[in-house]
Amino acid sequence: MTEPLPRRFCVHGVAEMASRAHVVEGVSFEDAALHFLGEHHPVAGFEDDVSLYVEDLETGERQCFRIDPDTGETAPCE
């Protein structure tokens, strides 16, 4: 079975301006959100979930995720 190829996504925090976004690669929206969280988002001191917008740069599709920084679990924004 062939593994999915990484795609490019634009990711930024919901409370941040889009100009603060970073381009990351991932095999899915969730994967890109977790890569962003691990590389670009300070999680020290966060007690609540982190909310991120993730946009597929090829299709323009945009999704929002809440991520628990302690477990890495993702859920759609409400």
C-alpha positions as CSV (number, residue, x, y, z in Angstrom):
1,M,0.0,0.0,0.0
2,T,1.3,3.4,-0.9
3,E,1.6,6.1,1.8
4,P,-0.1,9.4,1.1
5,L,2.2,12.1,-0.3
6,P,2.8,15.2,1.9
7,R,0.9,18.3,0.8
8,R,1.5,21.9,1.7
9,F,-0.8,23.7,4.2
10,C,-0.9,27.2,5.6
11,V,-1.5,27.1,9.4
12,H,-2.1,29.8,12.0
13,G,-3.8,30.2,15.4
14,V,-7.5,31.2,15.4
15,A,-6.6,34.2,17.6
16,E,-3.7,35.2,15.3
17,M,-3.8,37.2,12.1
18,A,-3.4,35.3,8.9
19,S,-0.1,37.1,8.3
20,R,1.3,35.0,11.2
21,A,0.7,31.8,9.3
22,H,3.4,29.3,8.5
23,V,3.6,26.8,5.6
24,V,4.0,23.3,6.7
25,E,3.8,19.9,5.1
26,G,1.6,17.1,6.1
27,V,-0.4,14.1,4.8
28,S,-3.7,15.5,6.2
29,F,-5.1,18.6,7.8
30,E,-4.7,17.0,11.2
31,D,-1.1,16.1,10.5
32,A,-0.3,19.6,9.3
33,A,-1.9,21.1,12.5
34,L,0.2,18.8,14.7
35,H,3.4,19.6,12.8
36,F,2.7,23.4,13.2
37,L,2.0,22.9,16.9
38,G,5.3,21.1,17.4
39,E,7.4,23.5,15.3
40,H,5.9,26.9,15.6
41,H,3.5,27.3,18.4
42,P,4.7,27.7,22.1
43,V,2.6,25.4,24.2
44,A,4.2,26.1,27.6
45,G,1.7,27.5,30.0
46,F,-1.4,26.5,28.0
47,E,-4.1,24.9,30.1
48,D,-6.7,24.9,27.3
49,D,-6.8,23.4,23.9
50,V,-5.1,25.3,21.0
51,S,-7.3,26.2,18.0
52,L,-5.8,26.4,14.6
53,Y,-6.9,27.2,11.0
54,V,-5.4,24.9,8.5
55,E,-5.7,25.6,4.7
56,D,-4.7,23.2,1.9
57,L,-2.6,25.4,-0.4
58,E,-3.5,23.3,-3.5
59,T,-7.3,23.2,-3.1
60,G,-8.0,26.2,-0.8
61,E,-10.0,24.0,1.5
62,R,-9.9,25.3,5.1
63,Q,-10.5,23.5,8.4
64,C,-10.3,24.5,12.0
65,F,-9.0,22.2,14.8
66,R,-8.8,22.2,18.5
67,I,-5.7,20.4,19.8
68,D,-5.1,19.2,23.3
69,P,-1.4,20.1,23.8
70,D,-0.9,17.4,26.4
71,T,-2.2,14.5,24.3
72,G,-2.1,15.7,20.7
73,E,-5.7,14.8,20.3
74,T,-7.5,16.8,17.6
75,A,-11.2,17.7,17.2
76,P,-13.0,20.1,14.8
77,C,-13.6,23.6,16.2
78,E,-17.2,24.2,17.4
